[in-house]
């Protein structure tokens, strides 16, 4: 009986290793609701970019931190497209600031 109990606990511990590794990746998240809020902001910005139906906006990545700061990265065809993406992100509910590292790339 002891051997099966020890084996069961060991197996359960091994199953938790991937979960602990993921928890470490999100160590900056102070609370699960913060993570959900950040994800919701990211989804809102991505949805608004998709609504524009501008081909170059599909090459833009969106990330949000726990303070509501949005980071835009990727490529766009024109500076006007970059400005449009930044404007959309700034106008999104919950966004506190926007940082962009989007580069103009005409050949996409």
DRENSEMI-408043 format. One line per 8 residues: number of its first residue (from 1); for each residue x, y, z of N, C-alpha, C. Coordinates in nm, 2 decimals, padded with zeros to 4 digits. Atoms other than C-alpha are relative to their C-alpha. Layout:
BEGIN
NUM) X,Y,Z,X,Y,Z,X,Y,Z  ...
***
This chain:
BEGIN
1) 00.08,-00.12,00.00,00.00,00.00,00.00,00.09,00.12,00.00  -00.09,-00.12,-00.01,00.28,00.24,00.09,00.07,00.03,-00.14  -00.06,-00.02,00.13,00.45,00.18,-00.25,-00.09,00.06,-00.10  00.09,-00.06,00.10,00.14,00.26,-00.45,-00.03,00.14,00.04  00.02,-00.13,-00.04,00.08,00.57,-00.24,00.11,00.09,-00.04  -00.12,-00.07,00.03,00.43,00.69,-00.29,00.01,00.02,-00.15  -00.01,-00.01,00.14,00.42,00.61,-00.66,-00.11,00.10,-00.05  00.10,-00.09,00.04,00.09,00.80,-00.69,00.03,00.14,00.02
9) -00.05,-00.14,-00.03,00.23,01.11,-00.52,00.11,00.04,-00.10  -00.11,-00.03,00.09,00.54,01.09,-00.74,-00.06,00.04,-00.14  00.06,-00.02,00.13,00.33,01.07,-01.05,-00.08,00.13,-00.01  00.07,-00.13,-00.01,00.11,01.36,-00.94,00.10,00.12,00.00  -00.10,-00.11,00.00,00.42,01.57,-00.87,00.06,00.02,-00.14  -00.06,-00.02,00.14,00.56,01.50,-01.22,-00.10,00.06,-00.09  00.10,-00.07,00.08,00.23,01.61,-01.37,-00.01,00.15,00.02  00.01,-00.14,-00.04,00.25,01.94,-01.19,00.12,00.08,-00.06
17) -00.12,-00.07,00.05,00.60,02.02,-01.34,-00.04,00.10,-00.11  00.03,-00.10,00.11,00.46,02.17,-01.67,-00.09,00.12,00.05  00.08,-00.11,-00.06,00.20,02.37,-01.47,00.09,00.10,00.07  -00.09,-00.09,-00.07,00.47,02.51,-01.25,00.09,00.08,-00.09  -00.08,-00.07,00.10,00.68,02.60,-01.55,-00.08,00.11,-00.06  00.09,-00.10,00.06,00.39,02.79,-01.70,-00.02,00.11,00.10  00.02,-00.10,-00.10,00.33,02.97,-01.37,00.12,00.09,00.01  -00.13,-00.09,-00.01,00.69,03.09,-01.37,00.00,00.09,-00.12
25) 00.00,-00.09,00.11,00.64,03.23,-01.72,-00.09,00.12,00.02  00.09,-00.11,-00.03,00.35,03.44,-01.59,00.02,00.06,00.14  -00.02,-00.04,-00.14,00.52,03.53,-01.26,-00.03,00.15,00.02  00.03,-00.14,-00.02,00.46,03.90,-01.33,-00.15,00.03,00.02  00.14,-00.02,-00.02,00.09,03.84,-01.31,-00.04,-00.02,00.15  00.03,00.00,-00.15,-00.02,03.92,-00.95,-00.12,-00.08,00.03  00.12,00.06,-00.03,-00.36,03.77,-00.98,-00.06,-00.05,-00.13  00.06,00.05,00.12,-00.56,03.55,-01.23,-00.09,00.10,-00.07
33) 00.09,-00.10,00.06,-00.81,03.83,-01.29,00.08,00.11,-00.08  -00.09,-00.09,00.07,-00.52,04.06,-01.39,00.03,-00.06,-00.14  -00.03,00.06,00.13,-00.42,03.81,-01.66,-00.12,00.00,-00.10  00.12,-00.01,00.08,-00.77,03.79,-01.79,-00.03,00.14,-00.05  00.02,-00.14,00.04,-00.80,04.17,-01.80,00.10,00.03,-00.11  -00.10,-00.03,00.10,-00.48,04.19,-01.99,-00.03,-00.06,-00.14  00.04,00.07,00.12,-00.59,03.93,-02.24,-00.12,00.06,-00.07  00.12,-00.06,00.05,-00.93,04.10,-02.28,00.04,00.13,-00.08
41) -00.05,-00.12,00.07,-00.75,04.43,-02.38,00.06,-00.04,-00.13  -00.07,00.05,00.12,-00.53,04.24,-02.63,-00.10,-00.04,-00.10  00.11,00.05,00.09,-00.84,04.07,-02.78,-00.07,00.12,-00.06  00.07,-00.12,00.05,-01.02,04.41,-02.81,00.08,00.07,-00.11  -00.08,-00.07,00.10,-00.73,04.57,-02.99,00.01,-00.08,-00.13  -00.01,00.08,00.12,-00.68,04.28,-03.23,-00.13,00.00,-00.07  00.13,00.00,00.06,-01.06,04.27,-03.30,-00.02,00.13,-00.08  00.02,-00.13,00.06,-01.06,04.65,-03.38,00.10,00.01,-00.13
49) -00.09,00.00,00.12,-00.75,04.60,-03.61,-00.06,-00.08,-00.11  00.06,00.09,00.10,-00.93,04.31,-03.79,-00.12,00.07,-00.06  00.12,-00.06,00.05,-01.24,04.52,-03.83,00.04,00.10,-00.11  -00.04,-00.09,00.10,-01.04,04.77,-04.04,00.02,-00.06,-00.14  -00.02,00.07,00.12,-00.98,04.51,-04.30,00.11,00.05,-00.09  -00.12,-00.05,00.07,-00.65,04.67,-04.40,00.10,-00.12,00.00  -00.08,00.12,00.01,-00.43,04.39,-04.53,00.13,00.01,00.08  -00.13,-00.01,-00.07,-00.11,04.52,-04.37,-00.02,-00.01,00.15
57) 00.02,00.00,-00.14,-00.27,04.53,-04.02,00.01,-00.15,00.05  00.00,00.13,-00.04,-00.27,04.15,-04.01,00.14,-00.05,00.04  -00.14,00.03,-00.03,00.11,04.15,-03.97,00.04,00.07,00.14  -00.02,-00.07,-00.12,00.08,04.34,-03.64,-00.03,-00.08,00.12  00.02,00.07,-00.13,00.12,04.17,-03.30,-00.03,00.09,00.11  00.04,-00.08,-00.11,-00.04,04.30,-02.99,00.03,-00.07,00.13  -00.03,00.05,-00.13,00.07,04.24,-02.63,-00.04,00.11,00.10  00.04,-00.10,-00.10,-00.06,04.40,-02.31,00.05,-00.05,00.14
65) -00.05,00.04,-00.14,00.10,04.41,-01.96,-00.11,00.03,00.10  00.10,-00.02,-00.10,-00.07,04.43,-01.63,-00.04,00.14,00.04  00.04,-00.14,-00.03,-00.08,04.81,-01.62,-00.08,00.05,-00.12  00.08,-00.05,00.11,-00.28,04.83,-01.94,00.08,00.06,-00.11  -00.09,-00.05,00.11,00.02,04.92,-02.16,00.00,-00.10,-00.11  00.00,00.08,00.12,-00.01,04.79,-02.51,00.13,00.02,-00.08  -00.12,-00.01,00.09,00.29,04.70,-02.72,-00.04,-00.06,-00.14  00.03,00.04,00.14,00.25,04.68,-03.10,00.13,-00.03,-00.06
73) -00.12,00.04,00.07,00.51,04.50,-03.31,-00.04,-00.06,-00.13  00.03,00.06,00.13,00.54,04.37,-03.66,00.03,00.09,-00.12  -00.03,-00.08,00.12,00.53,04.52,-04.01,-00.14,00.06,-00.05  00.12,-00.06,00.07,00.29,04.75,-04.20,00.05,00.05,-00.14  -00.04,-00.05,00.13,00.30,04.87,-04.56,00.03,00.15,-00.01  -00.02,-00.14,00.00,00.29,05.24,-04.48,00.01,00.06,00.14  00.00,-00.07,-00.13,00.35,05.49,-04.20,-00.14,00.03,00.04  00.14,-00.02,-00.03,-00.02,05.57,-04.23,-00.06,-00.12,00.07
81) 00.06,00.12,-00.06,-00.11,05.21,-04.15,00.05,-00.01,00.15  -00.05,00.01,-00.14,00.12,05.22,-03.84,-00.07,00.10,00.08  00.07,-00.11,-00.08,-00.04,05.55,-03.73,-00.14,-00.05,00.03  00.13,00.05,-00.02,-00.38,05.39,-03.78,-00.01,-00.10,00.11  00.00,00.10,-00.10,-00.29,05.09,-03.57,00.02,00.06,00.14  -00.02,-00.07,-00.13,-00.16,05.31,-03.29,-00.12,00.07,00.05  00.12,-00.07,-00.03,-00.47,05.52,-03.30,-00.11,-00.09,00.05  00.10,00.10,-00.04,-00.69,05.22,-03.28,00.03,-00.05,00.14
89) -00.04,00.05,-00.13,-00.50,05.08,-02.98,-00.03,00.10,00.11  00.02,-00.11,-00.10,-00.51,05.42,-02.80,-00.15,00.02,00.03  00.15,-00.02,-00.02,-00.89,05.44,-02.85,-00.07,-00.12,00.06  00.06,00.12,-00.05,-00.95,05.09,-02.70,-00.02,00.02,00.15  00.03,-00.01,-00.14,-01.11,05.08,-02.36,00.10,-00.09,00.08  -00.09,00.07,-00.09,-00.87,04.98,-02.08,00.15,00.03,-00.03  -00.14,-00.03,00.04,-00.56,05.09,-02.27,00.05,00.13,00.07  -00.06,-00.11,-00.07,-00.34,05.32,-02.06,00.11,00.07,-00.08
97) -00.10,-00.05,00.08,-00.05,05.36,-02.30,00.03,-00.09,-00.12  -00.03,00.08,00.12,00.07,05.24,-02.64,00.15,00.02,-00.04  -00.14,-00.01,00.05,00.43,05.16,-02.75,00.00,-00.08,-00.13  00.00,00.07,00.13,00.50,05.07,-03.11,00.14,-00.02,-00.05  -00.13,00.03,00.07,00.80,04.90,-03.28,-00.04,-00.05,-00.14  00.04,00.04,00.13,00.61,04.84,-03.60,00.09,00.07,-00.11  -00.09,-00.05,00.11,00.83,04.88,-03.91,-00.07,00.00,-00.13  00.06,00.00,00.13,00.73,04.98,-04.26,00.08,-00.10,-00.08
105) -00.05,00.10,00.09,00.78,04.70,-04.50,-00.10,-00.02,-00.12  00.09,00.00,00.12,00.63,04.74,-04.85,-00.02,-00.13,-00.07  00.01,00.12,00.08,00.69,04.40,-04.98,-00.07,-00.12,00.06  00.07,00.11,-00.06,00.45,04.19,-04.77,-00.13,-00.03,-00.07
***
